[in-house]
Amino acid sequence: MPEARDSEDPQSRRLAELDRLLNDPDEPVMHPARVWSLLAELTACDLGRPCPHARARR
């Protein structure tokens, strides 16, 4: 199963977390709210909307 590393971009980390939530047999509860939140964030970026993880850094 892919692991998210610090050097990966935010979208890759979200995809890795989504994969873990959906496919990890050791994950006791699916956490549907988090799954939907990750899907919404990833979809927003794909549709050209402002990405929630692409905020300006201060």
C-alpha positions as CSV (number, residue, x, y, z in Angstrom):
1,M,0.0,0.0,0.0
2,P,1.5,3.4,-0.9
3,E,2.7,5.6,2.0
4,A,2.5,9.4,1.9
5,R,5.9,11.0,2.3
6,D,6.7,14.5,3.4
7,S,8.2,15.3,0.0
8,E,5.0,14.4,-1.9
9,D,2.6,17.1,-3.0
10,P,-0.7,17.6,-1.1
11,Q,-2.8,15.9,-3.7
12,S,-0.6,12.7,-3.5
13,R,-0.9,12.7,0.2
14,R,-4.7,13.0,0.0
15,L,-4.8,10.1,-2.5
16,A,-2.7,8.0,-0.3
17,E,-4.9,8.8,2.7
18,L,-8.0,8.0,0.7
19,D,-6.5,4.7,-0.4
20,R,-5.7,3.8,3.2
21,L,-9.2,4.7,4.4
22,L,-10.9,2.6,1.7
23,N,-8.6,-0.4,1.4
24,D,-6.6,-0.9,4.6
25,P,-8.0,-4.0,6.4
26,D,-6.5,-2.7,9.6
27,E,-8.6,0.5,9.5
28,P,-11.4,-0.4,12.0
29,V,-13.9,2.3,10.7
30,M,-14.1,3.8,7.3
31,H,-14.7,7.4,8.4
32,P,-17.1,8.3,5.6
33,A,-17.1,12.0,6.4
34,R,-13.3,12.1,5.8
35,V,-13.6,10.0,2.6
36,W,-16.2,12.5,1.2
37,S,-14.1,15.4,2.3
38,L,-11.0,14.1,0.5
39,L,-13.0,13.3,-2.6
40,A,-14.5,16.8,-2.7
41,E,-11.0,18.4,-2.3
42,L,-9.5,16.2,-5.1
43,T,-12.4,16.8,-7.4
44,A,-12.3,20.6,-6.9
45,C,-8.7,20.6,-8.1
46,D,-9.5,18.5,-11.1
47,L,-12.4,20.8,-12.1
48,G,-10.2,23.9,-12.0
49,R,-11.7,25.3,-8.9
50,P,-9.5,26.8,-6.2
51,C,-7.8,23.8,-4.5
52,P,-8.3,23.7,-0.7
53,H,-4.7,22.7,-0.2
54,A,-3.2,25.3,-2.6
55,R,-3.6,28.2,-0.2
56,A,-1.0,30.9,-0.2
57,R,1.7,30.4,2.3
58,R,2.6,33.2,4.6
